[in-house]
Amino acid sequence: MNFRALPDLVIRNAHVVNEGKSEYRDVLIQNGRITKIQSSISQVTQVKNIEANGAWLIPGMIDDQVHFRDPGSPHKATFASESMAAVVGGITSVMDMPNTRPPTLDFAALQQKKDIAAQHSMTNYAFHFGVSADNLDIVEHLDPKQVSGVKVFMGASTGNMLVDDPKVLERLFTNVPTILLTHCESTPRIKELEDKYREQYGEQIPAWMHPKIRDEQACFESSSLAVALAQKYGTQLHVLHISTAKELSLFQDLPLKHKQISAEVCIHHLHFNERDYADLGHLIKCNPAIKTPADQQALIDTVAHSQRLDIIGTDHAPHTWQEKQSSYFHAPSGLPLVQHAVPALMELVATQQLSIETLVQKTAHQVADLFRLEDRGYIREGYWADLVLLKENQKHEPVNQQPNFMRCGWTPFQHQTFRYLVDTTIVSGQLAWHQQQLFMNCRGQALAINR
């Protein structure tokens, strides 16, 4: 892409949130990058002006965990559809998970996904590599600059991507050449509880039993094992989608730069709790499960006031509406979230449970720092312009009256009205979404990883 052909942009009178501060500034974007941040920028010729009128301007969310289902499941999602929805939701960069079809377990599968994204993605992109019991030789020889991380399922998964052999895990934690990401749930514990409740309910286990089956103990046992292995072998570990209060004790309340082991929390574990199964049923079935109100509040309080949780992601994992109507053992786990990511998080800001400075820190700054993304995640002169302008939802328009760009066509937020909406999303200096209009010629870049 020839970024020199891009029109210059000036965002005027914006309430810029960056590096713990919020200040009114103008921002000039040239050739895809931020070139000036000043209290006032004089008129520039041949420039498009965007008047913010005091609205929040934040770095675009960098989502460290999405399942865009491409290749393999075009009826659920594609990189084109989900990246389009992501920019509407304030996400400018994504890191896609390896459990596609085929799974990302070799270099050919990795290259196939990179080619798809280069052609179709409206967001910037990177890819996590997968682990099975059979591909450790490949994993150990990965170029750390070519993948955003290595993902291991230390709990129930699909296909051959479950890794629970102690010898395989020890070799992986010893030799992985880059950051290791873990999905932590104890398979034996889950199987034991599935059998218990199958005896009671047969195949018709109610959706609200999901957090009873994938319970606190299943999470804590597996997360504890991952942390212990990382401590023993000096692995850089990132534990995904923490869902319980108990697990928080495993992580240090320290700045990210001083940590070997980091943790992520996801939007749905901050937004929902087990009471919501009554209305939403399998629509909010996900792994790990959405749990108690006490767990939800502990996660909110920790992400807002502590450094134990470093990153907020989505774990966007779409399935069709019809698939979600199946009985418990057949309804797939996962929620479609990217289109409403930042507006959903802004509810915590609006209710004063989370500062907008912390939101920015844990959706942009620290994601870029942890994964060592070059010139991303901050509003700084010289950095790529990945920006989101947020405005109040003055029309009080509910989600179900807005277009849904996700391929699955539904959202767990369908009956909600968010107080903030994404007015503008800029990806690598290009308008991707502005005042309810998509700019379909926007193409994201492969994220440069500086390891």
TAKA-V403900 format. One record per backbone hydrogen bond with DSSP energy under -1.0 kcal/mol. NH is the residue of the N-H (numbers start at 1). CO is the residue of the C=O. If there is no record, write none. Layout:
((NH,CO) (NH,CO))
//
This chain:
((3,1) (5,2) (6,3) (9,29) (10,48) (11,27) (12,50) (14,25) (15,55) (16,14) (16,23) (17,57) (18,21) (21,18) (23,16) (25,14) (26,38) (27,11) (28,36) (29,9) (30,33) (33,30) (34,383) (35,28) (36,28) (38,26) (48,8) (50,10) (52,12) (54,13) (55,52) (57,15) (58,388) (60,386) (61,90) (62,363) (63,93) (66,95) (67,316) (73,69) (76,73) (77,73) (82,78) (83,79) (84,80) (85,81) (86,82) (87,83) (88,84) (89,85) (90,87) (91,86) (92,61) (93,61) (94,124) (95,63) (96,126) (97,66) (100,98) (101,71) (104,98) (105,103) (110,106) (111,107) (112,108) (113,109) (114,110) (115,111) (116,112) (117,113) (118,114) (119,115) (120,116) (121,117) (124,92) (125,445) (126,94) (128,96) (129,149) (130,104) (139,135) (140,136) (141,138) (142,139) (146,143) (148,127) (150,179) (151,129) (152,181) (154,183) (161,158) (163,153) (169,165) (170,166) (171,167) (172,168) (173,169) (174,170) (175,171) (176,172) (180,236) (181,150) (182,238) (183,152) (185,154) (186,218) (190,186) (191,187) (192,188) (193,189) (194,190) (195,191) (196,192) (197,193) (198,194) (199,195) (201,197) (202,198) (204,201) (209,206) (210,207) (212,209) (213,209) (214,210) (215,213) (219,215) (220,216) (221,217) (222,218) (223,219) (224,220) (225,221) (226,222) (227,223) (228,224) (229,225) (230,226) (231,227) (232,228) (233,229) (234,230) (235,230) (237,260) (238,180) (239,262) (240,182) (242,264) (249,246) (250,247) (251,248) (254,252) (258,255) (259,256) (262,237) (264,239) (265,311) (267,313) (270,266) (271,267) (272,268) (274,291) (276,273) (277,274) (280,276) (281,277) (283,280) (284,281) (285,282) (296,292) (297,293) (298,294) (299,295) (300,296) (301,297) (302,298) (303,299) (304,300) (305,301) (306,302) (310,263) (311,263) (312,362) (313,265) (315,65) (317,335) (324,320) (325,322) (326,323) (330,327) (331,327) (334,285) (340,337) (341,338) (342,89) (344,340) (345,341) (346,342) (348,345) (350,346) (351,347) (352,349) (353,348) (354,348) (359,355) (360,356) (361,357) (362,358) (363,359) (364,360) (365,360) (366,361) (368,364) (369,365) (370,366) (371,367) (373,368) (374,448) (380,378) (382,34) (383,380) (384,375) (385,32) (386,384) (387,426) (388,58) (389,424) (390,56) (391,421) (393,419) (394,392) (396,393) (399,416) (400,414) (401,398) (402,399) (409,406) (414,411) (416,413) (421,391) (423,389) (424,389) (425,433) (426,387) (427,430) (429,385) (430,427) (432,425) (433,425) (434,437) (435,423) (439,432) (442,439) (444,121) (447,125) (450,372) (451,449))
//
